[in-house]
Amino acid sequence: MSAPLRGLLAADPVVATAGVALFADALRDQAVPVVDAGWHPPLPGTEAALAAVMADPRRVAANAEAVARMTAAEAVLVDVLPASEALGLERGTFLHAGPPVTWERASGPMRGALVGAVLLEGLADTAEEAERHLAAGAFDLEPCHHRGGVGPMAGVVSPSMWVYVLRDEVHGNDSWCSLNEGLGKVLRYGAYGPEVIDRLRWMGEVLGPILQQAVRSVGPVDIRAIIAQMLQMGDEGHNRNRAGSLMLLRELLPGMITTDAPATDVAEAVRFSGANEHFFLNLGMPACKLATRAAEGIAGSTVVTTMARNGTDFGIRVSGTGDAWFTGPANTPEGLFLGDFGPEDANPDIGDSAITETGGIGGLAMAAAPAIVKFVGGDVPFALAATRRMYEVTVGEHPMYQVPILGFRGTPVGIDVTAVVRTGELPQINTGMAGRVAGTGQVGAGLVTPPEQCFTAAITALAEAAVR
């Protein structure tokens, strides 16, 4: 019995502690090396459900399959089309970011973007008339995710807007996203002034057709390969897309300059695209959507397949529970503000762009882009620590998306509901901030996490579906 303990005190002990700090502090006061274990109790009230899900004999294999599908999914840009053609989007139907929401519960930026889309489609002559129609329920509102795509920030898409179309031949899925408008006063941040509508019309009449001809000329374009490379060049794929945008423009430029459009239109399209540091974001998002679509509907899997916000609610969907949404009140990001804006101007979290984190980049890959902290707040050690923490709540590591500063370790991928509930560690998201008042536009950028309620509701539903 004593043999394993022989020599235990022949060297100075190193003690590992968990729980309250009193014992660890007492040891440190005596010059004893202490390693703090990052243990926390499960989220309150989840103990029984967590035990049931952890005991489900399908869980480990199902989660391994989910991550294998996610990391095998392709993402190839194959076309650029009007939403009416790509999605069969009907006049009077408007898609939006996040889980389902009504006009009555819609946030300021969501309302502003819907008003702007109604004006763009010619379904109202004034903002006031558009608001009356929306309040009366004259139009259909539907989440982008319900049609297999994603929309940044407010995420509003109407029939005349153009979208990128991406394809995953491995799993036979398509996804899409609208074209990026640039920064500042733009529709996705809830602005709807004349300059916003004029820009959207130009994008539909000039930019979209030029990009379509370019993609059909030089494409298809491997978006997943660009994501892998941009992570090596200091981007994380959500709020920093500088390298990705330049690489995308490099791919498309030969096709853009040889289109049959007037030279002045081509020059303006190239200038607009090249000056937009988030030009690539609207391709990275559907690429991640294709990865998570591939993991949907696996019985017993606790991997998150959707994280999305509409400015009122934050919602998640999970592989093993299909299309069900689990929601909670959206938190307000904390970060850095533009100009004279401050915390009181920021709307709660909004947008489908958290699909980047769901797919293993963005906030989960902050260590690949330490410079992101200059835009969203925090510091470089925080960026490194954020990615390290995310390994604790994910199932695997992405074989293609790697973090140079961590020895080219794969990014954490496959957010696991059981790991989040067990540790209390919520997924890290970095995001833009929209003004809470409709028409304001962007007010800053920052860091945010989902509400706990999303994961506690999901673990309850998973427990009800668990095999015992």
SEDOFI-433714 format. One record per residue (C-alpha): x, y, z; residue number from 0. Coordinates in Angstrom, 1 decimal, padded with zeros to 4 digits. Example, Ala and Ser with C-alpha at 12.3 -4.5 7.8 and 13.67 -1.06 7.14 Angstrom:
BEGIN
NODE  xx  yy  zz  n
NODE  012.3  -004.5  007.8  0 $
NODE  013.7  -001.1  007.1  1 $
***
This chain:
BEGIN
NODE  xx  yy  zz  n
NODE  000.0  000.0  000.0  0 $
NODE  002.9  002.4  000.8  1 $
NODE  004.9  001.8  -002.4  2 $
NODE  003.2  004.4  -004.6  3 $
NODE  003.9  007.0  -001.9  4 $
NODE  007.6  006.3  -001.5  5 $
NODE  009.7  009.4  -002.2  6 $
NODE  006.7  011.7  -002.1  7 $
NODE  008.4  014.3  -000.1  8 $
NODE  011.9  013.8  -001.6  9 $
NODE  011.3  016.9  -003.7  10 $
NODE  009.4  020.1  -003.0  11 $
NODE  005.6  019.5  -003.5  12 $
NODE  003.5  021.3  -006.1  13 $
NODE  -000.1  021.5  -005.1  14 $
NODE  -003.1  021.6  -007.4  15 $
NODE  -006.2  023.2  -006.0  16 $
NODE  -009.8  023.7  -007.1  17 $
NODE  -012.6  025.8  -005.6  18 $
NODE  -012.3  028.7  -003.2  19 $
NODE  -009.0  030.4  -003.1  20 $
NODE  -008.5  030.4  000.7  21 $
NODE  -006.5  027.1  000.8  22 $
NODE  -004.4  028.1  -002.3  23 $
NODE  -003.6  031.5  -000.8  24 $
NODE  -002.5  029.9  002.5  25 $
NODE  -000.1  027.6  000.6  26 $
NODE  001.3  030.5  -001.4  27 $
NODE  001.9  032.4  001.8  28 $
NODE  004.2  029.5  002.8  29 $
NODE  006.1  029.6  -000.5  30 $
NODE  004.4  026.4  -001.8  31 $
NODE  004.0  026.3  -005.6  32 $
NODE  000.3  026.1  -006.4  33 $
NODE  -001.5  025.3  -009.7  34 $
NODE  -005.1  026.6  -009.7  35 $
NODE  -007.5  024.2  -011.5  36 $
NODE  -010.1  026.1  -013.4  37 $
NODE  -013.1  024.2  -012.0  38 $
NODE  -016.5  025.6  -011.6  39 $
NODE  -019.8  024.0  -010.7  40 $
NODE  -022.3  023.4  -013.5  41 $
NODE  -024.7  026.2  -014.3  42 $
NODE  -027.4  026.3  -011.6  43 $
NODE  -030.3  023.9  -012.0  44 $
NODE  -028.8  021.9  -014.7  45 $
NODE  -027.3  019.0  -012.7  46 $
NODE  -029.9  016.3  -013.5  47 $
NODE  -030.2  017.2  -017.1  48 $
NODE  -026.5  017.4  -017.5  49 $
NODE  -026.1  013.9  -016.0  50 $
NODE  -028.7  012.5  -018.3  51 $
NODE  -027.1  013.9  -021.4  52 $
NODE  -023.6  013.0  -020.4  53 $
NODE  -024.8  009.4  -019.9  54 $
NODE  -026.4  009.2  -023.3  55 $
NODE  -024.4  006.4  -025.1  56 $
NODE  -024.7  008.2  -028.4  57 $
NODE  -023.1  011.5  -027.4  58 $
NODE  -019.4  010.9  -027.9  59 $
NODE  -019.7  009.2  -031.3  60 $
NODE  -022.4  011.7  -032.4  61 $
NODE  -020.2  014.7  -031.5  62 $
NODE  -017.2  013.2  -033.2  63 $
NODE  -019.3  012.8  -036.4  64 $
NODE  -020.6  016.4  -036.1  65 $
NODE  -017.1  017.8  -036.0  66 $
NODE  -015.9  015.5  -038.7  67 $
NODE  -018.7  016.8  -041.0  68 $
NODE  -018.0  020.4  -040.0  69 $
NODE  -014.3  020.2  -040.8  70 $
NODE  -014.9  018.3  -044.1  71 $
NODE  -017.5  020.7  -045.4  72 $
NODE  -016.4  022.6  -048.5  73 $
NODE  -017.2  026.3  -049.2  74 $
NODE  -016.9  027.4  -052.8  75 $
NODE  -018.2  030.7  -054.2  76 $
NODE  -020.2  029.7  -057.3  77 $
NODE  -022.4  032.6  -058.2  78 $
NODE  -023.8  036.1  -057.3  79 $
NODE  -027.5  036.5  -057.8  80 $
NODE  -030.5  038.6  -056.7  81 $
NODE  -032.2  037.2  -053.6  82 $
NODE  -035.4  036.8  -055.6  83 $
NODE  -033.6  034.4  -058.0  84 $
NODE  -031.2  032.7  -055.5  85 $
NODE  -033.7  032.1  -052.8  86 $
NODE  -037.0  032.4  -054.5  87 $
NODE  -037.6  035.3  -052.1  88 $
NODE  -041.1  036.7  -052.7  89 $
NODE  -042.0  040.4  -052.9  90 $
NODE  -043.2  041.5  -049.4  91 $
NODE  -041.1  038.9  -047.6  92 $
NODE  -038.1  040.2  -045.7  93 $
NODE  -035.4  038.0  -044.1  94 $
NODE  -033.6  039.1  -040.9  95 $
NODE  -030.8  038.0  -038.5  96 $
NODE  -031.3  035.9  -035.4  97 $
NODE  -034.2  033.8  -034.2  98 $
NODE  -037.8  034.7  -035.1  99 $
NODE  -038.9  038.1  -034.0  100 $
NODE  -042.0  040.3  -034.5  101 $
NODE  -042.1  044.0  -035.4  102 $
NODE  -043.5  044.7  -031.9  103 $
NODE  -040.4  043.1  -030.3  104 $
NODE  -037.8  044.3  -032.9  105 $
NODE  -034.9  046.4  -031.7  106 $
NODE  -034.2  049.9  -033.1  107 $
NODE  -031.6  048.8  -035.6  108 $
NODE  -033.8  045.9  -036.8  109 $
NODE  -036.7  048.2  -037.3  110 $
NODE  -034.5  050.7  -039.1  111 $
NODE  -033.2  048.0  -041.5  112 $
NODE  -036.7  046.7  -042.2  113 $
NODE  -037.9  050.3  -042.9  114 $
NODE  -035.0  050.8  -045.3  115 $
NODE  -035.6  047.5  -047.1  116 $
NODE  -039.3  048.4  -047.5  117 $
NODE  -038.3  051.7  -049.1  118 $
NODE  -035.7  050.0  -051.3  119 $
NODE  -038.4  047.6  -052.6  120 $
NODE  -040.7  050.5  -053.4  121 $
NODE  -043.4  049.2  -051.0  122 $
NODE  -043.6  052.6  -049.3  123 $
NODE  -042.8  056.2  -050.2  124 $
NODE  -041.7  057.4  -046.7  125 $
NODE  -040.2  055.9  -043.6  126 $
NODE  -043.4  056.7  -041.7  127 $
NODE  -045.5  054.8  -044.3  128 $
NODE  -043.1  051.8  -044.1  129 $
NODE  -043.4  051.7  -040.3  130 $
NODE  -047.2  051.7  -040.5  131 $
NODE  -047.2  048.8  -043.0  132 $
NODE  -044.7  046.8  -040.8  133 $
NODE  -046.7  047.5  -037.6  134 $
NODE  -049.9  046.3  -039.4  135 $
NODE  -048.2  043.0  -040.3  136 $
NODE  -048.4  043.7  -044.0  137 $
NODE  -045.1  041.9  -044.7  138 $
NODE  -043.7  038.5  -043.8  139 $
NODE  -040.6  038.4  -041.6  140 $
NODE  -038.4  035.3  -041.5  141 $
NODE  -034.9  034.4  -040.2  142 $
NODE  -032.2  034.1  -042.7  143 $
NODE  -031.2  030.8  -041.1  144 $
NODE  -034.6  029.3  -042.0  145 $
NODE  -033.6  029.7  -045.6  146 $
NODE  -030.1  028.3  -045.2  147 $
NODE  -028.2  031.6  -045.1  148 $
NODE  -026.9  034.3  -042.9  149 $
NODE  -027.2  038.1  -042.7  150 $
NODE  -024.8  040.4  -040.9  151 $
NODE  -026.0  042.6  -038.0  152 $
NODE  -029.8  043.3  -038.7  153 $
NODE  -029.4  040.8  -041.5  154 $
NODE  -032.3  042.2  -043.5  155 $
NODE  -032.5  040.8  -047.0  156 $
NODE  -035.2  041.8  -049.6  157 $
NODE  -035.9  040.3  -053.1  158 $
NODE  -033.9  042.9  -055.1  159 $
NODE  -030.7  042.6  -053.0  160 $
NODE  -027.9  040.6  -054.4  161 $
NODE  -026.3  037.7  -052.5  162 $
NODE  -023.2  035.5  -052.7  163 $
NODE  -024.0  031.8  -053.3  164 $
NODE  -021.6  029.2  -051.8  165 $
NODE  -021.7  025.4  -052.2  166 $
NODE  -020.6  022.4  -050.3  167 $
NODE  -020.4  019.5  -052.7  168 $
NODE  -019.4  017.1  -050.0  169 $
NODE  -022.7  017.3  -048.2  170 $
NODE  -024.8  018.7  -051.0  171 $
NODE  -025.6  022.1  -049.3  172 $
NODE  -025.8  025.7  -050.5  173 $
NODE  -025.6  028.8  -048.4  174 $
NODE  -025.7  032.5  -049.1  175 $
NODE  -025.1  036.0  -047.7  176 $
NODE  -025.8  039.6  -048.9  177 $
NODE  -023.1  041.8  -050.2  178 $
NODE  -021.2  043.9  -047.7  179 $
NODE  -022.1  047.6  -047.7  180 $
NODE  -019.0  048.9  -045.9  181 $
NODE  -019.0  050.7  -042.5  182 $
NODE  -020.8  053.6  -040.9  183 $
NODE  -024.3  054.5  -041.8  184 $
NODE  -025.4  051.3  -043.6  185 $
NODE  -028.7  049.3  -043.6  186 $
NODE  -027.3  046.4  -041.6  187 $
NODE  -026.7  048.7  -038.7  188 $
NODE  -030.2  050.1  -039.0  189 $
NODE  -029.6  053.3  -041.0  190 $
NODE  -032.0  054.0  -043.8  191 $
NODE  -031.3  057.6  -045.1  192 $
NODE  -031.2  058.5  -048.8  193 $
NODE  -027.5  057.7  -049.0  194 $
NODE  -028.1  054.2  -047.7  195 $
NODE  -030.9  053.5  -050.2  196 $
NODE  -028.8  055.0  -053.1  197 $
NODE  -025.9  052.8  -052.2  198 $
NODE  -028.0  049.7  -052.1  199 $
NODE  -029.5  050.6  -055.5  200 $
NODE  -026.1  051.0  -056.9  201 $
NODE  -025.0  047.6  -055.4  202 $
NODE  -028.0  046.0  -057.1  203 $
NODE  -027.6  047.7  -060.5  204 $
NODE  -023.8  047.9  -060.8  205 $
NODE  -021.8  046.0  -058.2  206 $
NODE  -023.9  042.8  -058.2  207 $
NODE  -023.8  042.2  -061.9  208 $
NODE  -020.1  043.0  -062.1  209 $
NODE  -019.3  040.5  -059.3  210 $
NODE  -021.6  037.9  -061.0  211 $
NODE  -019.6  038.2  -064.2  212 $
NODE  -016.3  038.1  -062.3  213 $
NODE  -017.3  034.9  -060.4  214 $
NODE  -018.6  033.2  -063.5  215 $
NODE  -015.4  034.2  -065.3  216 $
NODE  -012.7  033.2  -062.8  217 $
NODE  -014.6  031.0  -060.3  218 $
NODE  -015.4  028.9  -058.5  219 $
NODE  -013.4  030.4  -055.6  220 $
NODE  -012.4  028.3  -052.7  221 $
NODE  -013.4  030.4  -049.7  222 $
NODE  -012.3  027.8  -047.1  223 $
NODE  -008.7  028.1  -048.5  224 $
NODE  -008.8  031.8  -048.1  225 $
NODE  -010.0  031.5  -044.4  226 $
NODE  -007.1  029.1  -043.7  227 $
NODE  -004.6  031.6  -045.2  228 $
NODE  -006.0  034.7  -043.5  229 $
NODE  -005.7  033.1  -040.1  230 $
NODE  -001.9  032.9  -040.9  231 $
NODE  -001.9  036.6  -041.8  232 $
NODE  -003.5  038.2  -038.7  233 $
NODE  -007.2  037.9  -039.4  234 $
NODE  -009.7  036.0  -037.2  235 $
NODE  -012.5  036.1  -039.6  236 $
NODE  -015.2  038.1  -037.8  237 $
NODE  -014.1  041.7  -037.0  238 $
NODE  -010.7  041.5  -038.7  239 $
NODE  -010.8  040.6  -042.4  240 $
NODE  -008.1  042.7  -044.0  241 $
NODE  -006.0  039.9  -045.4  242 $
NODE  -009.1  037.9  -046.5  243 $
NODE  -010.6  040.9  -048.3  244 $
NODE  -007.4  041.5  -050.2  245 $
NODE  -007.0  037.9  -051.2  246 $
NODE  -010.6  037.7  -052.3  247 $
NODE  -010.2  040.9  -054.4  248 $
NODE  -007.0  039.3  -055.9  249 $
NODE  -009.1  036.3  -057.0  250 $
NODE  -012.0  038.4  -058.5  251 $
NODE  -010.1  041.3  -060.0  252 $
NODE  -009.2  039.7  -063.3  253 $
NODE  -012.8  038.9  -063.9  254 $
NODE  -014.0  042.3  -062.7  255 $
NODE  -011.8  044.3  -065.1  256 $
NODE  -012.9  042.2  -068.1  257 $
NODE  -016.6  042.5  -067.7  258 $
NODE  -018.8  044.2  -070.3  259 $
NODE  -019.7  047.0  -067.8  260 $
NODE  -018.7  050.6  -068.5  261 $
NODE  -015.1  051.4  -067.4  262 $
NODE  -016.3  053.9  -064.9  263 $
NODE  -018.6  051.4  -063.3  264 $
NODE  -015.8  048.8  -063.1  265 $
NODE  -013.5  051.3  -061.6  266 $
NODE  -016.0  052.3  -058.9  267 $
NODE  -016.8  048.6  -058.1  268 $
NODE  -013.1  047.9  -057.7  269 $
NODE  -012.6  051.0  -055.6  270 $
NODE  -015.6  050.2  -053.4  271 $
NODE  -014.5  046.6  -052.9  272 $
NODE  -010.8  047.4  -052.2  273 $
NODE  -011.7  050.1  -049.7  274 $
NODE  -013.9  047.8  -047.7  275 $
NODE  -012.0  045.9  -045.0  276 $
NODE  -015.0  043.7  -044.4  277 $
NODE  -015.5  042.8  -048.0  278 $
NODE  -014.7  039.2  -047.2  279 $
NODE  -016.8  038.9  -044.1  280 $
NODE  -019.9  038.2  -046.1  281 $
NODE  -018.2  035.1  -047.6  282 $
NODE  -016.7  033.8  -044.4  283 $
NODE  -020.1  033.8  -042.8  284 $
NODE  -021.8  031.5  -045.3  285 $
NODE  -018.7  029.4  -045.4  286 $
NODE  -019.1  028.8  -041.7  287 $
NODE  -022.8  028.2  -042.2  288 $
NODE  -022.1  025.4  -044.7  289 $
NODE  -019.8  023.8  -042.0  290 $
NODE  -022.5  024.0  -039.4  291 $
NODE  -025.3  022.9  -041.8  292 $
NODE  -023.3  019.7  -042.4  293 $
NODE  -023.5  018.9  -038.7  294 $
NODE  -027.2  019.4  -038.3  295 $
NODE  -029.6  016.6  -037.3  296 $
NODE  -027.3  014.1  -035.7  297 $
NODE  -029.2  012.2  -033.0  298 $
NODE  -027.5  012.5  -029.6  299 $
NODE  -025.1  015.3  -030.6  300 $
NODE  -024.7  018.2  -028.3  301 $
NODE  -022.7  020.4  -030.8  302 $
NODE  -024.1  023.9  -031.4  303 $
NODE  -025.0  024.5  -035.1  304 $
NODE  -026.3  028.0  -034.9  305 $
NODE  -025.6  031.1  -032.7  306 $
NODE  -027.6  034.2  -033.9  307 $
NODE  -029.0  037.4  -032.5  308 $
NODE  -031.8  039.7  -033.6  309 $
NODE  -031.0  042.7  -031.3  310 $
NODE  -033.6  041.4  -028.8  311 $
NODE  -033.0  037.7  -028.4  312 $
NODE  -029.9  035.5  -028.6  313 $
NODE  -030.7  032.1  -030.0  314 $
NODE  -028.8  028.8  -030.5  315 $
NODE  -029.7  025.6  -032.3  316 $
NODE  -028.1  022.2  -031.5  317 $
NODE  -027.4  019.3  -033.8  318 $
NODE  -029.3  016.7  -031.7  319 $
NODE  -032.4  018.9  -031.4  320 $
NODE  -032.8  019.9  -035.0  321 $
NODE  -034.5  023.2  -035.8  322 $
NODE  -035.6  024.1  -032.3  323 $
NODE  -034.4  027.6  -031.1  324 $
NODE  -033.2  028.1  -027.5  325 $
NODE  -033.2  031.8  -026.6  326 $
NODE  -032.4  034.3  -024.0  327 $
NODE  -032.2  038.1  -023.8  328 $
NODE  -029.3  039.4  -025.9  329 $
NODE  -026.4  040.9  -023.9  330 $
NODE  -024.9  044.3  -024.9  331 $
NODE  -021.3  044.1  -026.1  332 $
NODE  -018.6  045.9  -024.2  333 $
NODE  -015.8  047.5  -026.1  334 $
NODE  -014.7  050.6  -028.0  335 $
NODE  -016.9  053.3  -029.4  336 $
NODE  -016.7  055.5  -032.5  337 $
NODE  -016.6  059.3  -032.1  338 $
NODE  -018.8  060.6  -029.3  339 $
NODE  -020.8  057.4  -028.9  340 $
NODE  -020.8  055.6  -025.6  341 $
NODE  -022.4  052.6  -023.8  342 $
NODE  -025.8  054.2  -023.6  343 $
NODE  -025.9  054.4  -027.4  344 $
NODE  -025.3  050.7  -028.0  345 $
NODE  -028.1  048.2  -028.8  346 $
NODE  -028.0  044.7  -027.4  347 $
NODE  -026.1  042.1  -029.5  348 $
NODE  -027.4  041.6  -033.1  349 $
NODE  -026.5  039.7  -036.2  350 $
NODE  -025.9  036.2  -037.7  351 $
NODE  -022.2  036.9  -037.8  352 $
NODE  -021.7  034.7  -034.7  353 $
NODE  -021.9  031.8  -037.2  354 $
NODE  -018.1  032.5  -037.5  355 $
NODE  -017.6  031.5  -033.9  356 $
NODE  -020.0  028.6  -034.3  357 $
NODE  -017.7  027.4  -037.2  358 $
NODE  -014.5  027.8  -035.2  359 $
NODE  -013.1  031.2  -036.2  360 $
NODE  -013.9  034.8  -035.0  361 $
NODE  -013.8  035.1  -031.3  362 $
NODE  -012.7  031.4  -030.9  363 $
NODE  -009.6  032.3  -033.0  364 $
NODE  -008.7  035.6  -031.4  365 $
NODE  -005.2  034.3  -030.7  366 $
NODE  -004.6  034.3  -034.4  367 $
NODE  -005.3  038.1  -034.6  368 $
NODE  -004.0  039.8  -031.4  369 $
NODE  -004.4  043.2  -033.2  370 $
NODE  -008.1  042.7  -033.0  371 $
NODE  -008.0  044.1  -029.5  372 $
NODE  -007.4  047.5  -030.9  373 $
NODE  -010.8  047.4  -032.4  374 $
NODE  -012.9  045.4  -029.9  375 $
NODE  -011.1  046.1  -026.6  376 $
NODE  -009.2  043.9  -024.2  377 $
NODE  -005.5  043.3  -024.6  378 $
NODE  -003.2  040.7  -026.3  379 $
NODE  -003.0  038.4  -023.3  380 $
NODE  -006.8  038.4  -023.3  381 $
NODE  -006.9  037.4  -026.9  382 $
NODE  -004.6  034.5  -026.3  383 $
NODE  -006.4  033.4  -023.2  384 $
NODE  -009.8  033.6  -024.9  385 $
NODE  -008.8  031.0  -027.6  386 $
NODE  -007.2  028.8  -024.9  387 $
NODE  -010.5  028.8  -022.9  388 $
NODE  -012.5  027.9  -025.9  389 $
NODE  -010.7  024.6  -026.2  390 $
NODE  -012.4  023.7  -023.0  391 $
NODE  -015.9  024.0  -024.4  392 $
NODE  -015.4  022.5  -027.9  393 $
NODE  -015.2  019.0  -029.2  394 $
NODE  -012.2  019.2  -031.5  395 $
NODE  -009.7  021.3  -033.4  396 $
NODE  -010.0  022.3  -037.0  397 $
NODE  -007.4  020.6  -039.3  398 $
NODE  -007.3  023.5  -041.8  399 $
NODE  -007.8  026.6  -039.6  400 $
NODE  -004.7  027.0  -037.5  401 $
NODE  -003.3  029.5  -035.0  402 $
NODE  000.4  030.3  -035.6  403 $
NODE  001.2  031.7  -032.1  404 $
NODE  -000.2  028.5  -030.5  405 $
NODE  002.2  026.3  -032.6  406 $
NODE  -000.2  026.1  -035.5  407 $
NODE  -002.7  024.3  -033.3  408 $
NODE  -006.1  024.0  -035.0  409 $
NODE  -008.8  026.4  -033.9  410 $
NODE  -011.3  025.1  -031.4  411 $
NODE  -014.4  023.9  -033.2  412 $
NODE  -017.7  022.3  -032.3  413 $
NODE  -019.1  024.2  -029.3  414 $
NODE  -020.4  021.5  -026.9  415 $
NODE  -023.5  022.4  -024.9  416 $
NODE  -022.5  019.9  -022.1  417 $
NODE  -019.1  021.5  -021.8  418 $
NODE  -020.6  025.0  -021.6  419 $
NODE  -023.1  023.9  -018.9  420 $
NODE  -020.5  021.9  -017.0  421 $
NODE  -017.9  024.7  -016.9  422 $
NODE  -020.0  027.8  -017.1  423 $
NODE  -017.6  029.1  -019.8  424 $
NODE  -019.6  030.8  -022.4  425 $
NODE  -018.5  031.1  -026.1  426 $
NODE  -016.5  034.3  -026.8  427 $
NODE  -017.8  036.5  -029.6  428 $
NODE  -016.3  039.7  -031.0  429 $
NODE  -018.7  041.9  -032.9  430 $
NODE  -019.8  045.3  -034.1  431 $
NODE  -022.2  047.4  -032.2  432 $
NODE  -025.3  049.0  -033.7  433 $
NODE  -026.9  052.2  -032.3  434 $
NODE  -030.0  051.4  -030.3  435 $
NODE  -032.0  054.2  -032.1  436 $
NODE  -033.2  053.3  -035.6  437 $
NODE  -031.2  055.2  -038.3  438 $
NODE  -028.1  055.7  -036.2  439 $
NODE  -025.8  053.2  -037.8  440 $
NODE  -022.6  051.7  -036.2  441 $
NODE  -021.5  053.0  -032.9  442 $
NODE  -018.6  050.8  -032.0  443 $
NODE  -017.3  047.2  -031.7  444 $
NODE  -016.7  045.0  -028.7  445 $
NODE  -016.9  041.6  -027.0  446 $
NODE  -019.9  039.7  -025.9  447 $
NODE  -021.1  036.2  -024.8  448 $
NODE  -024.4  034.5  -025.1  449 $
NODE  -026.9  034.4  -022.2  450 $
NODE  -026.7  031.3  -020.0  451 $
NODE  -030.4  030.7  -020.7  452 $
NODE  -029.7  029.4  -024.2  453 $
NODE  -027.6  026.6  -022.9  454 $
NODE  -029.7  025.7  -019.9  455 $
NODE  -032.8  025.4  -022.1  456 $
NODE  -030.8  023.4  -024.6  457 $
NODE  -029.5  020.9  -022.0  458 $
NODE  -033.0  020.4  -020.8  459 $
NODE  -034.2  019.6  -024.3  460 $
NODE  -031.3  017.3  -024.9  461 $
NODE  -032.0  015.4  -021.7  462 $
NODE  -035.6  014.8  -022.7  463 $
NODE  -034.3  013.3  -026.0  464 $
NODE  -031.5  011.3  -024.4  465 $
NODE  -031.3  007.5  -024.6  466 $
NODE  -031.3  006.0  -021.1  467 $
***
